[in-house]
Amino acid sequence: MRRLALGLLAAALLAGCTTAPTEAAPGTTGTPNTPAASGSTATATPAPSRSAPTPTPQGTLLVADFGSDTVTFVDPGRDGSGRNGGPIASVEVGTAPYGLVVGEDGRAWVATAEGVAVVDTQRRTRIALIPYETETGPVTTGEYRGGGMGIALAPDGRHVYVGVNVPGGNGTLEVIDTATREVTATAGVGRRPFDVDVSPDGREVYATNHDSFDVTAVDADTLRTRRMEVAPYGTEGGLGSWLKPHYAVVRPQDGTLLLPFEGERLAVLDPRSGKVTIERMTADTHQHGAALAPDGTLLVVGTGPIGSADEGPSLTVRAPDGKERIVPLEGPHEDVAVSADGRTAYVTGGFTRDGYWNGITVVDLDSLDDLDDPNNEKNKPIRLSAGNRPLGIAIL
């Protein structure tokens, strides 16, 4: 019955995860910001910066401002807790930045509607904008804009892979040489490549294609492609369906891809065989961003309900043995990053649909047991101001 109800609801909507999206003008919000929690600082986003007077501190957060043309550097606060943190500076990168990735050399690669921006994160300056080879039409904003979406870096740092959306058609995977900063190859993938990941050995690249219910595996050497359907609810409803893949993570120990669906099902894709197995999830909410902690804990962002029976926004914390803790969140969220020590999660509030807010929720993963105590406010998630509709996030 739930599937039928969702199908009827989705059939009346446009493709993807939204009704008619409304894009906020740079420097504005889609909905009013919720005040920051006690101990955090709600600081206005600073004007774009061309140079940094001091190097960017390690542990600084970097977010892609989908509602603007910038990335914003955010101080994560005392001990990374969010307390007394806030934006440091913003750097112009290009229209509607979506995903980003940071290499060991400190360069950030940002997928925008215009091309891939290269940012020196120490000096906080844009040093290049690499145009796409793929023709994506006029540069626009909003969820359905053409241009880069998911982006990933090869393990050896020599190539960047970006999924390029072509409105109304199949997308492409573009390969960028990080030394020459040029597009060196392209490969066809599915529709709207929300996410891009790379196998642990660097031999394959995976584009998670939202609107075609699949993952495209691309051989990094030959660029040959394989389509692997990932549709645990089926493909009924087509472009109007909500029940599509969004983001994936690659499990290092076996190379399998983990793709969460609706807080109900975790699709485990073996890219060698193309076989999908399903594990149960418990958040019961529409899900987007995902990340893996160093110990193998899976973090999944619950954006909020798409049906009347769904639960609200949340962060699922799933241990390697499958046990889950659900952390309630205030308002929609999109993506998540986890600190190197695995103790803190940073969840962006930008969201690809309306209802977003301009900040990050900071979750202390060491204090999850305290969340069950309604009288304990000390370890509740902290809301930290950050950028303009922040989607992608990385920790420097």
C-alpha positions as CSV (number, residue, x, y, z in Angstrom):
1,M,0.0,0.0,0.0
2,R,2.9,2.4,0.8
3,R,4.4,1.7,-2.6
4,L,1.1,2.3,-4.3
5,A,0.5,5.6,-2.4
6,L,4.0,6.8,-3.2
7,G,3.6,5.9,-6.9
8,L,0.3,7.9,-7.1
9,L,1.9,10.9,-5.4
10,A,5.0,10.8,-7.6
11,A,3.1,10.4,-10.9
12,A,1.8,13.9,-10.5
13,L,5.2,15.4,-10.0
14,L,8.1,16.2,-12.3
15,A,11.1,14.0,-12.4
16,G,13.4,13.8,-9.5
17,C,12.9,14.7,-5.8
18,T,11.0,17.9,-6.0
19,T,7.9,19.8,-7.2
20,A,8.8,23.1,-8.9
21,P,12.1,24.0,-7.3
22,T,12.6,27.6,-6.2
23,E,16.2,28.9,-6.3
24,A,17.3,31.4,-3.7
25,A,19.2,34.4,-5.0
26,P,22.8,34.6,-3.8
27,G,23.0,35.8,-0.2
28,T,19.3,34.8,0.6
29,T,17.7,31.8,2.1
30,G,15.0,29.5,0.8
31,T,13.4,29.6,4.2
32,P,14.4,31.6,7.3
33,N,17.4,30.2,9.1
34,T,16.6,28.4,12.3
35,P,18.6,30.1,15.2
36,A,21.8,28.3,16.1
37,A,21.7,26.1,19.2
38,S,23.2,27.4,22.5
39,G,26.9,27.5,22.3
40,S,27.2,28.0,18.5
41,T,27.5,31.2,16.6
42,A,25.0,32.3,13.8
43,T,27.4,34.3,11.7
44,A,26.4,35.9,8.4
45,T,28.2,34.4,5.4
46,P,31.2,36.5,4.6
47,A,31.9,38.2,1.3
48,P,33.9,36.2,-1.2
49,S,37.6,36.3,-0.4
50,R,40.4,36.5,-2.9
51,S,43.3,35.7,-0.6
52,A,43.8,34.3,2.8
53,P,45.9,36.2,5.4
54,T,46.7,33.0,7.2
55,P,46.6,29.3,6.1
56,T,43.3,27.5,6.5
57,P,43.4,25.4,9.8
58,Q,43.2,21.7,9.6
59,G,39.7,20.4,10.3
60,T,38.0,23.3,8.6
61,L,34.8,22.4,6.8
62,L,34.3,23.3,3.2
63,V,30.7,23.4,1.7
64,A,29.4,23.9,-1.8
65,D,26.9,26.7,-1.8
66,F,24.2,25.4,-4.2
67,G,22.2,28.6,-3.7
68,S,25.1,30.8,-4.7
69,D,28.3,30.7,-6.8
70,T,30.6,30.1,-3.9
71,V,32.2,27.6,-1.6
72,T,32.3,28.5,2.1
73,F,35.0,27.7,4.6
74,V,33.5,27.0,8.1
75,D,35.2,26.9,11.4
76,P,33.8,23.7,13.1
77,G,34.1,25.3,16.5
78,R,35.8,24.2,19.7
79,D,37.2,20.7,19.3
80,G,35.1,20.4,16.1
81,S,31.9,20.4,18.3
82,G,30.2,23.3,16.4
83,R,30.3,25.5,19.5
84,N,31.5,29.0,18.8
85,G,32.1,28.1,15.1
86,G,31.0,29.8,12.0
87,P,31.9,30.8,8.4
88,I,35.4,32.0,7.8
89,A,35.4,33.1,4.1
90,S,33.7,32.3,0.8
91,V,35.3,31.9,-2.6
92,E,33.6,32.3,-5.9
93,V,33.8,29.1,-7.9
94,G,30.9,29.1,-10.5
95,T,27.2,28.8,-10.8
96,A,25.3,26.4,-8.4
97,P,28.1,24.3,-7.1
98,Y,27.0,20.8,-6.1
99,G,29.6,18.2,-5.1
100,L,33.2,18.7,-4.1
101,V,36.2,16.6,-3.2
102,V,39.6,17.6,-1.6
103,G,42.9,15.9,-2.4
104,E,45.9,15.4,-0.2
105,D,47.6,18.4,-1.8
106,G,44.8,20.6,-0.4
107,R,43.2,21.4,-3.7
108,A,39.4,21.2,-3.8
109,W,37.6,20.2,-7.0
110,V,34.1,21.6,-7.2
111,A,31.4,20.5,-9.6
112,T,29.5,23.6,-10.8
113,A,27.0,24.3,-13.6
114,E,29.8,26.0,-15.6
115,G,32.7,23.6,-15.1
116,V,34.9,22.1,-12.4
117,A,36.5,24.8,-10.2
118,V,39.9,24.2,-8.6
119,V,40.4,25.9,-5.3
120,D,43.6,26.3,-3.3
121,T,42.2,25.7,0.2
122,Q,45.2,27.0,2.0
123,R,45.1,30.4,0.3
124,R,41.4,30.3,-0.2
125,T,41.5,31.2,-3.9
126,R,40.1,29.7,-7.1
127,I,43.0,28.8,-9.3
128,A,41.1,27.4,-12.3
129,L,37.7,26.7,-13.9
130,I,37.8,23.7,-16.2
131,P,34.9,23.8,-18.7
132,Y,33.0,20.6,-19.6
133,E,33.4,18.8,-22.9
134,T,29.7,17.8,-22.7
135,E,27.1,20.2,-24.1
136,T,24.7,20.8,-21.2
137,G,22.7,23.8,-22.6
138,P,22.5,27.2,-20.9
139,V,24.0,27.7,-17.5
140,T,21.1,27.7,-15.0
141,T,20.4,27.1,-11.3
142,G,18.1,24.7,-9.5
143,E,17.9,21.0,-9.0
144,Y,17.6,20.2,-12.7
145,R,20.4,22.4,-13.9
146,G,22.9,21.0,-16.3
147,G,26.5,20.5,-15.4
148,G,28.5,18.7,-12.7
149,M,26.9,16.8,-9.8
150,G,28.8,13.9,-8.2
151,I,32.6,14.2,-8.2
152,A,35.4,11.9,-7.0
153,L,39.2,11.7,-6.9
154,A,41.2,8.7,-8.0
155,P,43.1,7.0,-5.1
156,D,46.5,8.1,-6.6
157,G,45.2,11.7,-7.1
158,R,46.0,11.8,-10.8
159,H,42.4,12.1,-12.1
160,V,39.1,13.6,-11.0
161,Y,35.9,12.1,-12.2
162,V,32.8,14.2,-12.5
163,G,29.2,13.2,-13.4
164,V,27.7,15.7,-15.8
165,N,23.9,16.1,-16.0
166,V,22.4,16.7,-19.4
167,P,18.9,18.0,-18.9
168,G,16.4,15.7,-20.6
169,G,18.9,13.0,-21.5
170,N,21.7,10.7,-20.3
171,G,24.7,12.1,-18.6
172,T,28.4,11.7,-19.0
173,L,31.4,11.0,-16.8
174,E,34.2,13.4,-17.6
175,V,37.8,12.5,-16.7
176,I,40.1,15.4,-15.6
177,D,43.9,15.1,-15.5
178,T,44.8,16.8,-12.2
179,A,48.3,17.8,-13.4
180,T,47.2,19.5,-16.7
181,R,43.7,20.5,-15.4
182,E,42.1,19.4,-18.7
183,V,39.3,17.0,-19.6
184,T,41.0,14.0,-21.2
185,A,38.1,11.6,-21.8
186,T,34.4,11.1,-21.4
187,A,32.1,8.1,-21.0
188,G,28.3,7.8,-21.3
189,V,26.4,7.1,-18.1
190,G,22.8,7.2,-17.0
191,R,20.4,10.1,-16.2
192,R,21.3,12.7,-13.5
193,P,24.5,11.3,-12.0
194,F,23.9,12.4,-8.4
195,D,27.0,10.7,-7.0
196,V,30.4,9.4,-8.3
197,D,32.6,6.9,-6.4
198,V,35.8,5.1,-7.2
199,S,36.8,1.5,-6.4
200,P,39.5,1.0,-3.7
201,D,42.0,0.0,-6.3
202,G,41.1,2.8,-8.7
203,R,40.3,0.5,-11.6
204,E,36.6,1.4,-11.8
205,V,34.5,4.5,-11.4
206,Y,30.8,4.3,-10.4
207,A,28.2,6.9,-11.4
208,T,24.9,6.6,-9.4
209,N,22.3,7.7,-11.8
210,H,19.1,9.0,-10.1
211,D,16.7,9.1,-13.0
212,S,17.6,5.8,-14.6
213,F,17.5,3.6,-11.5
214,D,21.1,2.4,-12.0
215,V,24.8,2.6,-11.4
216,T,27.2,2.8,-14.4
217,A,30.6,1.1,-13.8
218,V,33.3,2.8,-16.0
219,D,36.6,1.1,-16.5
220,A,39.2,3.7,-15.6
221,D,41.6,2.5,-18.4
222,T,39.4,1.6,-21.3
223,L,36.3,3.7,-20.4
224,R,34.1,0.7,-21.2
225,T,30.8,0.9,-19.3
226,R,28.4,-1.5,-17.6
227,R,24.9,-0.7,-16.5
228,M,23.8,-2.2,-13.2
229,E,20.1,-1.7,-12.2
230,V,19.6,-0.8,-8.6
231,A,15.8,-0.6,-8.0
232,P,14.7,-2.4,-4.8
233,Y,11.2,-0.9,-5.3
234,G,11.1,-1.5,-9.0
235,T,11.1,1.2,-11.7
236,E,7.4,1.8,-11.7
237,G,6.6,5.5,-12.1
238,G,9.7,6.2,-14.2
239,L,10.9,9.8,-14.0
240,G,8.2,10.7,-11.5
241,S,9.2,8.0,-9.0
242,W,10.7,9.0,-5.6
243,L,12.1,5.5,-5.1
244,K,15.5,6.0,-6.9
245,P,19.1,5.7,-6.0
246,H,20.7,9.0,-4.8
247,Y,24.1,8.6,-3.1
248,A,26.4,5.6,-2.6
249,V,29.5,4.7,-0.6
250,V,32.1,2.0,-1.5
251,R,33.0,-0.4,1.3
252,P,36.8,-0.6,1.3
253,Q,37.1,-4.2,2.5
254,D,35.1,-5.8,-0.3
255,G,34.5,-3.1,-2.9
256,T,30.7,-3.4,-2.6
257,L,28.5,-0.3,-3.0
258,L,26.0,0.6,-0.3
259,L,22.9,2.6,-1.5
260,P,20.3,3.5,1.1
261,F,16.6,3.7,0.1
262,E,13.8,5.3,2.1
263,G,15.1,4.4,5.5
264,E,13.8,0.9,4.8
265,R,16.2,-0.9,2.5
266,L,20.0,-0.8,2.0
267,A,20.9,-2.0,-1.4
268,V,24.3,-3.8,-1.4
269,L,25.6,-3.9,-4.9
270,D,28.5,-6.2,-5.9
271,P,30.0,-4.5,-8.9
272,R,31.8,-7.6,-10.1
273,S,28.5,-9.6,-10.6
274,G,26.0,-6.7,-10.7
275,K,24.0,-8.6,-8.1
276,V,22.0,-6.6,-5.5
277,T,21.1,-7.9,-2.0
278,I,18.9,-6.0,0.4
279,E,19.3,-5.4,4.1
280,R,16.7,-3.8,6.4
281,M,17.0,-0.2,7.5
282,T,14.8,1.4,10.2
283,A,14.6,5.2,9.8
284,D,11.6,5.1,7.5
285,T,12.3,8.4,5.8
286,H,13.5,9.6,2.3
287,Q,17.3,9.3,2.2
288,H,20.1,11.1,0.4
289,G,23.7,11.6,1.4
290,A,25.9,8.8,2.9
291,A,29.4,8.5,4.3
292,L,31.5,5.8,6.0
293,A,33.4,6.4,9.3
294,P,36.9,4.9,9.6
295,D,35.5,1.9,11.6
296,G,33.0,1.1,8.9
297,T,30.0,2.8,10.5
298,L,27.6,4.0,7.8
299,L,26.0,7.4,8.1
300,V,22.9,8.2,6.1
301,V,21.0,11.5,5.8
302,G,17.2,11.2,6.1
303,T,15.8,14.3,4.3
304,G,12.3,14.0,5.7
305,P,9.0,12.5,4.7
306,I,7.6,12.1,1.1
307,G,4.5,10.2,2.3
308,S,2.2,10.7,5.2
309,A,3.4,7.6,7.0
310,D,7.1,8.6,6.8
311,E,9.2,9.8,9.7
312,G,11.0,13.2,9.8
313,P,14.6,14.1,9.0
314,S,17.3,12.1,10.7
315,L,20.8,10.8,10.6
316,T,21.1,7.0,10.6
317,V,24.2,5.7,12.4
318,R,24.5,2.1,11.2
319,A,27.2,-0.1,12.8
320,P,29.0,-2.7,10.7
321,D,26.9,-5.4,12.3
322,G,23.7,-3.7,11.0
323,K,22.5,-2.2,14.3
324,E,21.2,1.3,13.9
325,R,20.7,4.5,15.9
326,I,18.5,7.2,14.6
327,V,19.4,10.8,15.4
328,P,16.4,13.2,14.8
329,L,17.3,16.3,12.9
330,E,15.5,19.7,12.7
331,G,14.5,20.4,9.1
332,P,15.7,18.8,5.8
333,H,19.3,18.0,5.2
334,E,21.3,16.7,2.2
335,D,24.8,15.3,2.7
336,V,27.2,14.2,5.5
337,A,30.9,14.1,6.2
338,V,32.6,12.4,9.2
339,S,35.7,13.5,11.1
340,A,38.9,11.5,10.7
341,D,38.6,10.1,14.2
342,G,35.0,9.0,13.5
343,R,33.7,11.0,16.5
344,T,31.7,13.8,14.8
345,A,29.3,14.0,11.8
346,Y,28.6,17.2,9.9
347,V,25.3,17.2,8.0
348,T,24.5,19.9,5.5
349,G,21.1,21.6,5.5
350,G,21.1,22.8,1.9
351,F,18.9,20.0,0.4
352,T,18.1,19.7,-3.3
353,R,14.4,20.5,-2.6
354,D,12.7,23.5,-1.0
355,G,12.7,23.7,2.8
356,Y,16.5,23.9,3.0
357,W,18.4,26.1,5.5
358,N,21.8,27.7,5.4
359,G,23.8,25.6,7.9
360,I,25.3,22.4,9.2
361,T,24.1,20.1,12.0
362,V,27.0,18.8,14.1
363,V,26.3,15.4,15.7
364,D,28.6,14.1,18.4
365,L,28.7,10.4,17.6
366,D,30.3,9.5,20.9
367,S,27.3,10.8,22.8
368,L,24.4,9.0,21.1
369,D,23.3,7.3,24.3
370,D,22.8,10.8,25.9
371,L,20.3,11.7,23.1
372,D,17.7,9.4,24.7
373,D,17.6,11.6,27.8
374,P,15.2,14.4,27.2
375,N,16.6,16.4,30.0
376,N,20.2,16.3,28.7
377,E,20.8,19.3,26.4
378,K,24.6,19.2,26.5
379,N,25.0,16.6,23.7
380,K,22.1,17.5,21.5
381,P,23.0,18.2,17.8
382,I,24.3,21.7,17.3
383,R,23.2,23.9,14.3
384,L,26.0,25.9,12.8
385,S,25.6,28.6,10.2
386,A,27.3,27.8,6.9
387,G,27.1,29.2,3.4
388,N,24.1,29.5,1.1
389,R,22.1,26.2,0.6
390,P,25.1,24.0,1.4
391,L,25.1,20.6,-0.3
392,G,28.4,18.9,-0.8
393,I,30.8,18.9,2.2
394,A,34.4,18.0,2.9
395,I,36.7,18.2,5.9
396,L,40.1,19.8,5.3
